[in-house]
């Protein structure tokens, strides 16, 4: 028997809303391409029920399945921007703070 992790059972509101929006976006893209739910599911290699779960933003649906849907729709390249270190302002600030002042070359002269 498989166990569902806590975040899949009761995700934080922000996570739940993001998944619901992703599901809606995938549905809109599928409909614009005039793909039936069954056709999309077949191209991903899942049942139409799993495809329906994707479009509902169900948290327990595997991320690989969401990625498969994006791939079929030609939208997978957009995922490269997710968590891109070049767009992680907070992470960049933390990196700079960690280097101050002793590790920045030329900042402190002997």
C-alpha positions in Angstrom: 0.0 0.0 0.0 1.4 3.4 -1.0 1.5 6.3 1.4 0.6 9.8 0.5 2.9 12.4 1.9 1.7 15.2 4.1 2.0 18.0 1.5 0.0 16.0 -1.0 -2.8 15.4 1.6 -3.0 19.0 2.8 -0.8 21.4 0.8 -0.2 24.9 1.9 -2.8 27.3 0.3 -0.2 28.8 -2.0 0.9 25.4 -3.3 -2.7 24.3 -3.8 -3.6 27.5 -5.7 -0.5 27.1 -7.9 -1.4 23.5 -8.8 -4.9 24.5 -9.5 -3.7 27.3 -11.8 -1.3 25.0 -13.5 -4.1 22.5 -14.1 -6.3 25.2 -15.5 -3.5 26.4 -17.8 -2.9 22.9 -19.1 -6.6 22.4 -19.7 -6.8 25.7 -21.6 -3.7 24.8 -23.7 -5.2 21.3 -24.5 -8.5 22.8 -25.6 -6.9 25.4 -27.8 -5.1 22.6 -29.5 -8.4 20.8 -29.9 -7.0 17.7 -28.1 -9.5 15.4 -26.4 -8.7 14.4 -22.8 -8.2 10.8 -24.0 -5.8 11.7 -26.8 -3.7 13.8 -24.4 -3.7 11.0 -21.8 -2.6 8.5 -24.5 0.3 10.7 -25.6 1.5 11.0 -22.0 0.9 7.3 -21.3 -1.6 7.7 -18.5 -5.3 7.1 -18.1 -7.9 9.8 -18.8 -8.6 9.9 -15.1 -5.0 10.9 -14.3 -5.2 13.5 -17.1 -8.3 14.8 -15.4 -6.4 14.9 -12.1 -3.7 17.0 -13.8 -6.3 19.5 -15.0 -7.8 19.7 -11.5 -4.3 20.4 -10.0 -4.5 17.3 -7.8 -1.4 17.5 -5.4 -0.9 13.7 -5.3 -0.4 13.5 -9.1 3.3 12.9 -9.9 5.3 15.9 -11.1 6.6 13.8 -14.0 3.0 13.5 -15.2 2.5 17.3 -15.1 5.8 17.6 -17.1 4.6 15.1 -19.6 1.5 17.1 -20.2 3.6 20.3 -20.7 5.8 18.3 -23.1 2.9 17.1 -25.2 1.6 20.7 -25.4 5.0 22.1 -26.4 5.3 24.1 -23.1 8.0 22.2 -21.3 10.8 24.7 -22.2 9.1 27.2 -19.9 9.9 25.0 -17.0 13.6 26.0 -17.3 12.7 29.3 -15.7 11.4 27.6 -12.6 13.9 28.0 -9.8 16.5 29.4 -12.2 19.4 30.6 -10.0 19.8 33.7 -12.2 16.3 34.8 -11.2 16.6 33.8 -7.5 17.0 37.3 -6.0 16.9 36.1 -2.4 19.5 33.4 -3.1 21.8 35.9 -4.8 21.5 38.3 -1.8 22.3 35.5 0.6 25.4 34.5 -1.5 26.6 38.1 -1.5 26.1 38.4 2.3 28.0 35.2 2.9 31.0 36.6 1.0 31.1 39.9 2.9 33.6 41.3 3.8 36.3 38.7 4.1 35.9 36.7 0.9 35.5 39.4 -1.8 38.9 39.8 -3.4 40.3 43.3 -3.2 37.8 44.5 -0.6 40.2 44.4 2.3 43.8 45.5 1.5 46.6 44.3 3.8 
